[in-house]
Amino acid sequence: MTTFGMPTMIETATLEQCASVCRSLGLDFVELNLNFPQYLLHKLDAEELNRLAQRYAIGYTIHLDDEMSVADFNPYVAQGYCKTVLDAIALAKRIGAKKLNMHMSRGAKYTLPTKVIYFFEAYEQDYFARIREFRDECQKRIGDADITVCVENTAGFLPFQQEAVNALLGSPAFGLTFDIGHNYCSGNLDEDFILEHSHRLSHFHVHDAQEGGKDHRRLGTGNLD
């Protein structure tokens, strides 16, 4: 079944206001964006989320922190992000959210006169070991629940990111989000990769875009067909 939702709106101060807008538009769910201070996991109450879901007849998905550097070489940083994802999975189970959306961090980079070197690529053995460890921890936490962690394209997956996404897709706990506006602004860099894995595609971010990286535009106001 196809469902349609809306992102967390910065114009709404509370989740109830956002839920009310969702219902008034006839949409099915709100994407809880964990970048917002009021939607940090330690501030979200599952009982309150369920109460609002019942009152407004909506559901939820969860958008993880944009900077989700789960394979960071600093173990304290990586552990913090990984714990955030695992805690979000626990919340998803309690509120019936079936989709978690995450970005793939490019990590730090080293700029030379002639090229840019990404540390994740330069030290790929450690990087991919951390990616696989993260994948296995998520699969263990999800268990037999109907929850998918969907990896979203942003500025164009670099080759080492594609390989990391492939590693994550080695688990049934992971899938893909296709953001059509991001893809347009990157020069359609991710389209072939997404289509090659279309059987793992279960989530879309749909918005218009214009030349020059003008993203997240209202439908009909950009260059997308």
N, C-alpha and C positions, 0 to 999 in steps of 0.2 A: 504494500500500500504506500502510495506517495503522500507525504505530508509537507506542508509549507509553514515556515516559521519566520521569525524576525530576530535581528540582533538585539542585544541590550542597547538601549538608547541613552546617550549621555544627557538628553533633554529630560529624562525622567529621573527623579531623585530617589525613588523607591522601587522595589520590585513589584509592589502592588500596582503602582502607576503603569509600569511596563506591561504587566499582565492585563490590565484594563485595556491598554492600547491594542495589544495582541488580540484580545477577544473582540474588540470593536471592529477590527479589520477582517475578522473571520479567519484568522490564522490558527495554526495548530500548536505551535510551541514558541517559547522564548529561548534563545541561546544565552545562557548565563556566562558572561564574560569575566573571567577571573582576573583580568587586568584592572578592573574597577575596584577601588578601595572598599566599597560597600559590599562587594561580592567575593571578597577573600574567603577562603574556606572556613577559617575560624570564626567568621561572622555569619555564615549561612547556617540556618537551622532547618533540618530536614522536615520537622513537623510543620513549621510555618510554610515552607515551600509546598508541601503536600496540601495544606489548607488552601493556599492560593490557587493551586492547580485545580482543586475540586470546585472552588468558588467560581473560577473563570473558565472552567472546562478547557484547560490547556495542559501541555506537557513541557518538558525541558530537554535541551541538549546543553553541553558544557564546552566552552571555549577556554582552553588552558592558556596560561601566561604566554605571551608572544615570545619571550626570551627563553623558552624552555630548553635550557642547555643540559640535557640529561646525561650527556657524555663528556662533560667538562673534565679537564685533566685535574683540576682541583677537587679532591674528593668531597670536601665540605660543600662546595657549590653543587656538584652533581647529586649528592645525597639529598640536599634541600629540594632540588627540582624533582628528583625521583619520588621523594616522599609526597610532594604536592600532587603528582599524578596518581599515586596509589591512594591517597586520601580522597582525591576526586572520584576515583573509581568506587570507593566505598560509599561516597555520597550518591553517586549515580545509582547504585543498587537500592538505596533507600528511597529515592524519589522517582524511580522508573525511567531514568534517562538512558537511552540506548546508544547515544553517540557522544564521544569526546573528541574535540578537534584540537590538533596540535601543529605547530610550525616546526621546521627542522632548522636548528641554529647552524649558522656557518662558523661560529666560534671566532676566536681571535685570528688576526692575520699579520703577516710580516711583509712590509712593502719595500721592495727593492727598486732600483732605478728602471729596470726593464720588465718587472712582473710582480705580481702579488702572490705570496705563498700562504695558504691557509694551514694553520697548525694541525687541524684534524686530518688534512691530507698528508702533511709531511710526516706525521706520527700515526699513520693509519692503523697499525696493528693494535695500539692501545685504544684508539678511537672505536674501532669495530668491536673490540672485546667489550667495551662499555656499552655500546649499542645493543649487543646481544644479551648482556646481563640485564639491561633495562627491559628489553623485550620479554625475557623469560619471567621477570618479576611481575610485569603487567599481566601476562597470561595466567600466572599463578593466582594473582589477586582477583582477576575476572572469573576464573573457574568456568562453570557452566552457565554463567549469566549471559543474557543476550545483550552484550555491550561491545562496541567496537571503538577502538582508538583510531581516528581517521587523520592521516597526515595530509596537511594542506600545502599546495604549491603557493609560493609567495613571489620571489624575485627571479625565479628560474633555478631549478635544482642544478647545482654543480655536480660534476661526475662522482665525487666522493659522497655527495648527498644521495644521489640516485642509488649508489651501492648500499648506503645505509638504509634507505627506504626499502630496497629489496630484502635486506636482512630482516627488517621489521615485518615485512609481509610474509616471512617464513612462518609466522604465527597467525592462526586464525583470529587472534584477538585484535589484529590491525587491519586497516583498510585505507582508503584514499578519499580525500575531499578535493574536488575540482573547483577552484575559484576561477571563474571565467574572466573576471576583470583583471585579476593579477596576471593571468596568462596573457591577456592582450597587452598589458603594460610591459611585460617582459619580452615582447616580440614573439609571442606564442612558443617560447622555449620549452614549455612543459607539456604541450599538447600531445606530442608523439609518445612521450613516456607514459602519460596518463592513459592514452588509448591502448597502449600495449598491455596495460594492467587493468583494462576496463572491467574485468570480472571481479575486481576488488574495490570498485568505485561504489560508494554507498551514500555520499553526501556531497551537496553542491553549495557553493556560495555564489549567488546570482546578483550581479550589479553591473551597471554600465561603466564605461571608461572612455577616455579620450587620449589622443596623442600627447606625448610629453609626460606620461606617468600620472595623468589625472584620473585617479581611481575612485571607487566607491561612489559613483554618481547614480542619480535616479535613473531608472529604466527609461529609455527613449531620449536621453539627453547626451548620449555619447556616440561612439562609432561602432558599437557592436550591432550585429544584425539581430 
